[in-house]
């Protein structure tokens, strides 16, 4: 992922002014109080004002230093011009700083020195040569602060972008799941409707057709919710089962055990229906005598567990019969909960297979 470039103009003048003003005030207070404590006599008001004002060049140069830090990161050895550019900028700022402070002392004589002030050029060069180390330290400090701010901004942007992409991925997965209708389910449902019509069971045919239409509408409807109350998820799954019960007639039995207090618990959208579809496709549909589907919900501590079991052929030893539905469920759970979920598919006893998921328990009413 490419880091988002951060414009130097985003650095606030308010913060730059505040920092350097604070720096100047601390320097001025320290200078005045220490010299007064040593019994010196100077023009204290002028000395305080001149000391504070002397930091103005560094405040004005800070955005330039930050911009140079953005264009020529000092942590990189390439291009070769990086270090000469920074050294030249540091020298230029040092010259401007010492020229400014020299002029202030020449104009206001804050130390009340009766002796004539040295020539401007001589005093300027002396201040510059004696302050080279201080200029390097200040310049490096600005670069370090700028690098820290840039790194923090890049990290925040990357986290925001990662969250945005994750949300888009979840929506894409959910959208694909909504449109992933088992063709055999549609064909079998339509064939069952045609059979009911041929048997002149018009009411059953109309009822099944209405159920199929409602089911497809619910599948294809747009929704940005990644989680829904278990009650809504069960109502949707029930529509799917109603259609399958018409198809299988009395060969499909259904048992539901969901305590009332768990109906408002949040579960991933479209999580039960693929589990039930997997149970019918790999279990009930392979038995001439049909079988039973059992849906159970339970809570232990902060974990909500949903179990879907079915009568049918046992799983093979290597688990190859898990199917696409279970793989899709695992992918969605990973996207939503990371490693805070459990998904199992196993033989419970001869002739019974159970799929179960455990996710963090969150009550919809508490949000």
Secondary structure by P-SEA (a helix, b strand, c coil): ccccccccccccaaaaaaaaaaaaaaaaaaaaaaaaaaccccaaaaaaaaaaacaaaaaaaaaaaaaaaaacccccccccaaaaaaaaaaaaaaaaaaaaaaaaaaaccccccccccccaaaaaaaaaaaaaaaaaaaaaaaaaaaaaaaaaaaaaaaaaaaaaaaaaaaaaaaaaaaacccaaaaaaaaaaaaaaaaacaaaaaaaaaaaaaaaaaaaacccccccccaaaaaaaaaaaaaaaaaaacccbbbbbbbcccccccccccccaaaaaaaaaaccccccccbbbbbbbbbbcccbbbbbbbbbccccccccccccaaaaaaaaaaaaccccccccccccccccbbbbbbbccccccccc
